[in-house]
Amino acid sequence: MEIKNTTAYTHDCLLEFNNSFRKKSRKLTNVLSIVAVSMLLLLLLMQGLLILMGEKPVLGGTSLAYVAAIILLYAVTQIATLLLTKRTVRKQAAMENVTDYLFTEEGFEQSTVSKTHRTQEQCPYSMLTSVTESERYFYLFINPRAAHIVSKNGFTEGTERDFRLLLRTVIDPQKLHIH
């Protein structure tokens, strides 16, 4: 059985991939941020209690400056990551990549056409590290930070259901994370 798909790597497509990809790391970052802010507030509360009791504060001005610098550095890295992601997505979308996929039981073929280049590649399923999905796309990861994006609306031969069945037969179940 052959399944064909055409996926345009538009701004929305790439943004959704990046947001989906970063979802797990954002959860971890949020938990770590909550823990760090809670510890910082507890530390400041303890500092205030020591001052109220007439004791010498544990932290001096230099220590508080270090804490402030760490918080500022964290905020800057979060903002920079967001801005760089948006810039990268905008640049990639400007290339106007359109990829035609041909999926068979042996592997898949990818033919990409953009403003600047044309590529064709044969890919065995064994090269995939995981397969996930979002509301509108399947992501065939070739490493933890890169994936082939397959639009659920882009099937020109076969259907989304056929594709799911194929994936279930050719991908190791531990790598497959679809509904």
C-alpha positions in Angstrom: 0.0 0.0 0.0 1.3 3.4 -0.9 0.2 6.6 0.9 1.0 10.0 -0.5 1.0 13.3 1.3 1.9 16.9 0.5 2.8 19.2 3.3 3.6 22.9 3.0 5.9 24.1 5.7 4.0 27.4 6.4 4.5 29.8 9.3 1.6 28.2 11.2 2.9 24.7 10.5 6.4 25.5 11.8 5.1 27.5 14.8 2.8 24.6 15.8 5.7 22.2 15.6 7.9 24.4 17.8 5.2 24.9 20.3 4.4 21.2 20.4 8.0 20.3 20.6 8.7 22.7 23.5 5.6 21.7 25.4 7.4 19.1 27.5 10.4 21.4 28.2 8.1 24.3 29.1 6.4 22.1 31.7 9.7 21.2 33.3 10.8 24.9 33.1 7.6 26.0 34.7 7.9 23.5 37.6 11.6 24.5 38.2 10.6 28.2 38.1 7.9 27.7 40.6 10.3 25.8 42.9 13.0 28.4 42.5 10.7 31.4 43.1 9.2 29.6 46.2 12.7 29.0 47.6 13.6 32.6 46.9 10.5 33.9 48.7 11.1 31.5 51.6 14.7 32.8 51.8 13.6 36.4 51.7 10.9 35.7 54.4 13.5 34.1 56.6 15.8 37.1 56.0 12.9 39.4 57.1 12.2 37.4 60.2 15.8 37.5 61.2 15.8 41.3 60.8 12.6 41.6 62.9 14.1 39.5 65.6 17.1 41.8 65.8 19.5 39.2 64.4 22.1 39.8 61.8 20.7 38.9 58.3 22.3 35.7 56.8 22.5 37.2 53.3 24.4 40.3 52.6 24.0 42.8 49.7 26.4 40.8 47.5 24.4 37.6 47.9 21.1 39.4 47.1 22.8 40.9 44.0 23.8 37.4 42.9 20.2 36.2 43.4 18.9 39.2 41.4 21.4 38.5 38.7 20.4 34.9 38.4 16.7 35.8 38.1 17.5 38.4 35.5 19.7 36.0 33.5 16.8 33.4 33.6 14.3 36.0 32.4 16.6 37.1 29.6 17.2 33.5 28.4 13.5 32.8 28.4 12.8 35.9 26.3 15.7 35.3 24.0 14.5 31.7 23.4 11.1 32.9 22.4 12.4 35.6 20.1 14.9 33.3 18.4 12.2 30.7 17.9 9.9 33.2 16.2 12.8 34.5 14.0 13.8 31.0 13.0 10.2 30.1 12.2 9.8 33.2 10.1 13.0 32.5 8.1 12.1 28.9 7.5 8.5 29.8 6.4 10.0 32.3 4.0 11.7 29.5 2.2 8.3 28.2 1.1 9.2 24.5 1.5 6.6 22.0 0.2 7.3 18.3 0.8 5.8 15.4 -1.0 5.9 12.2 0.9 5.5 8.6 -0.4 5.0 6.1 2.4 5.4 2.4 1.8 5.9 -0.6 4.1 9.7 -0.4 3.5 10.2 3.3 4.3 9.3 6.7 3.0 10.5 9.0 0.3 10.7 12.7 0.8 10.8 15.2 -2.1 11.1 18.8 -1.0 10.9 21.9 -3.2 11.7 25.4 -2.0 12.7 28.8 -3.3 16.4 27.8 -3.2 16.7 24.1 -3.5 15.2 20.8 -4.4 16.0 17.6 -2.5 14.9 14.0 -2.6 15.7 11.5 0.1 14.9 7.9 0.9 14.3 7.3 4.6 14.0 3.9 6.4 11.6 3.9 9.4 14.5 2.7 11.5 15.9 6.2 11.4 12.9 7.6 13.4 13.4 8.1 17.1 9.7 8.7 17.8 6.4 9.6 16.1 4.0 12.0 17.8 1.0 14.1 16.6 -0.7 17.3 17.2 -4.2 18.4 16.2 -3.2 19.0 12.6 0.2 17.2 12.0 2.1 14.0 12.6 5.8 14.5 13.6 8.3 11.9 12.5 11.3 12.7 14.7 14.8 11.9 13.3 16.4 13.3 16.4 15.0 15.0 19.6 15.0 18.4 17.9 14.1 17.7 14.3 11.2 16.0 12.6 9.5 15.4 9.3 6.1 17.2 9.5 3.2 15.4 7.8 -0.1 17.3 7.5 -3.2 15.4 8.4 -5.0 17.4 5.6 -2.4 16.7 3.0 -3.1 13.1 2.0 -3.5 12.9 -1.7 -3.5 9.1 -1.8 -4.7 7.1 1.2 -6.2 8.7 4.3 -5.1 9.7 7.8 -6.6 6.4 9.0 -4.5 4.4 6.5 -1.4 6.3 7.6 -2.1 5.5 11.3 -2.5 1.8 10.4 0.8 1.9 8.4 2.6 3.6 11.3 1.3 1.0 13.8 2.7 -1.8 11.6 6.1 -0.4 10.7 7.1 1.7 13.8 8.3 0.1 17.1 5.4 0.6 19.6 7.7 2.2 22.1 8.5 5.0 19.6 4.9 5.5 18.5 2.9 8.1 20.5 -0.3 8.7 18.4 -4.0 8.3 19.3 
